Amino acid sequence: MMASCLDRKMAYRKVSAEQRAQGPSPFLDGDELQGAALELEWDMEKELEEPGLDQFRLDSAAQRRPGSSRSPELDLEPIQPSSSPRGRFQRLQEDPDYISHYTRQAPKSGRCGFLRVLKAFCTALILFIFGVVIGYYTHKKCPSPPASQEPNNPHIYHEILKEIKAENIQRIYRDLLEFPRDDDADIAVKILARWRSQGLEDVQLVNYSVLLDLPGPSSNTVTLQNSGECFYPSGQQCSRDPKTLHSRDLLYSYAAYSAKGTLEAELVDVQYGTMEDLIRVQAITNVTKKIALLKLGQSPLLYKLSLLEDAGFGGVLLYTDPCDLPKTADLADKAFMVSLNSGGDPSTPGYASIDGSYRQNRLNLTTLLVQPISAVLARKLISLPEDTAQKDKCTPLQLPAAGRKMISLNIQSVTTYKTISNVIGYLKGAVFPDRYVIIGSHHSSLKGYGGQGWASSTAVITALLQALMAKVQRGWRPDRTLLFCSWGGTALGNVGSYEWAEDLRSVLQRNAVAYVSLHNPVTGNSTLHPVASPSLQQLAAESQSFNCVEKARCPGSNVSSVQMQGDSDYFINHLGVPAMQFSYEDIKASENSSFLSEALFPAHSTKTEELDPSFSLHETIAKLTGQVTLQIATDPVLPFSALDIALEVQNSLKGDEAGVPQLLAVASGLRDAAELLQSDEMRPANDPRERAPLRVRMLNDVLQGLEKSFLVHQAPPGLYRNILYRLDDRTSQFSVLLEALEHCKLHQSNETLQAALSKVLNSINSAQVYFKAGLDVFETTLAGKK
């Protein structure tokens, strides 16, 4: 009893220091006594933890003389209450020394602790039951989440795409053409304002100062030395009339980045400039410093010019043969513009034209003086009567073998730095905001040159954006981020897209998922022409069955992987990003009609509203583009096919050339790996019952990089570095192999062929290793989980 009283007094003095300052209290009730005892226990632990008190034991109190209220060995006054008493008390109870050395009865504390636990348990139980009841009735009365939140839901695609209407595209198109434009930045600012007005908040104007090659103060000329007649590129005779001298059509009939100056030389007809043509010409004449008469088409212009430059030619007159043009095209008397720029700002090759960048002195990109001319002028140069092309059967133009034609070619263009503008809009993804699906159009057409394709392109992307934003404002968002891009400087070599992509290269290498092109949606009205990288061919084919406004004009058109014009170039050839494009074209007039789109004719020569008066074709392109964009942006598993890549590789290895059997063996291994990836990983991932988020993310990372293995380090000028793309629909082999075979004919050496075979072999092997590595990652992850 005496010990108990002593304990109470000690606890009282310890815990109630403030009360002691006012004088001792005559009594403590039960609860206060218990709290004081607990506080003493907590503070004793603090003292036990202090150095020098390790041997302290509470049982020493039992050795004190009864009746002693204070001990000089244990001064309780400076001890402060613990900052975390509950935690310390629990640790003390877990200490066996504490239990053995300090035990006492606390029946009331046990009852209070039990009552507190019981009260907390009952409260939690009541709240849980109440929450379940509320949740049940809320779920029952409130509508279920909108279908738009469900990935890969055809219903949401239909809701968005039905908002795309032909009359709206036409209205946007006419509004763009009515806007007065003095330079590239004016229309870019208008597009930016329009996109913001539709609700797209994150829209930026990105400017770059780049080196452009623009027309000089007067038109280039071609003079016949035999007769002294002087002609403009269109075929008009030279005039001193100021209106004629400063005609926009004449000024812009030029080859951007051509060499400048005057060349007087003999005219040599090289037809399409193929290896066979060069072998034939070089067998009968010395071509050094002479002027080639070259037809556009059949193969890329830059490739043909490189062959002519290597052969020693000094200049080139470039024209389109009327027999290669669609019958509906009336372009015989029209000169045109071409660019000799393979891509981007020539003064900063391989890096962005940002402030402080080193500028290289590259005023000309070729030693050739290149001048585009009309078919009418070509006919005059070869002394062919005007009515030859009026016959039912078209006769290809050809310079007669007899007689020499001496020509004087005068080219003057101006190279200067100017600012080009890109409009970039971001619609952030809800699930994977770090994965970008890029939709690209262009607004650059060089003072009306290049037709009205820029307005057509911009109208379609704006209508698609408008339909998407209407759904976004009702709460929907795509899983992946959508980037809407309107590029500047396209006509001069895709300058805007190159500079932006070079600026963001490290980000795009990691984040870019796909590029959907709207370069020139309607250049004809005969047939739908879908182009897609092999991994997207299946998606492009399936989308046609959903969205054809005029079924007769898109009856399941064949999807091909061929080189295409426009700003997709950098994404395909430098980033290895899968790409896709839908467009309407005219039926090709001949097998030589490929690459005629490299020529940019005056705006009045290609009236978009004459090709598509109702704008139904534009509506079809917008809906097809929207369909594939939505699927890529919202499908949990990217709709890419690894197996289609392997099949495309096998189909491209045809021929009995040395080295092909070895390539086929490696391609067979690639197909086996692709089949395993498709069956073991993609099929389960597409089943919601088996889908695991981590494995889906891993799978998408593998699918995103499928085509990067097929980028060769260097390709001939004009040919794609991505070898999965063929030259045109007529060819089935890898373009680098075809070019090497042609090179062997001219140089009688197989070194180029062996180098090309090695490039293809390493690309296929790299892809096989990549596919297998992806499978190994999944196996390792699965084994780790087990």
ABEGO torsion letter per residue (X at the ends): XAAAAAAAAAAAAAABAAAAAAEBBABBBAAAAAAAAAAAAAAAAAAAABBGAAABBAAAAAABBBGBABBAABBAAABBBBABAAAAAAAAAABAAAAAABBBBBAAAAAAAAAAAAAAAAAAAAAAAAAAAAAAAAAAABBBBBAAABBGBAAAAAAAAAABBAAAAAAAAAAAAABBBABAAAAAAAAAAAAAAAGBABBBBBBBBBBBBBBBABBBBBBBAAAGBBBBAAGBBBBABAAAAABAAAAABBBBGBBBEBBBBBBBBAEAGBAAAAAAAAAABBABGBBBBBBBEGBBAAAAAAAAAAAGBABBBBBBBAAABBAABBAAABBBBBBABAEEBAABBGBBBBBGBBBBBBABABABBBBBBBAAAAAAAAGBBAAAAABABBBBBBBBABEBBBBBBBBBBBBBBBBBBBBBBBBBBAABAABBBBBBBBABAGGGBGEAAAAAAAAAAAAAAAAAAAAAAAGBBBABBBBBBBBBGAAAGGAAAAAAAAAAAAAAAAABABBBBBABABABAABBBBBBBAAAAAAAAAAAAABBABAAABBGBBBBBBBBBEAAAAAAAAAGBBBBBBBBBBBBABAAABGAAABBBBAAABBAAAABAAGAAAAAAAAAAAAAAAAAAABABBBBBAAAAAAAAAAABBEABBGAAAAAAAAAAAAAAAAAAAAAAAAAAABAAABBAAAAAAAAAAAAAAAAAABBABBBBGBBABAABBABAABABBAAAAAAAAAAAAAGBAAAAAAAAAAAAAAAAAAAAAAAAAAAAAAAAAAAAX
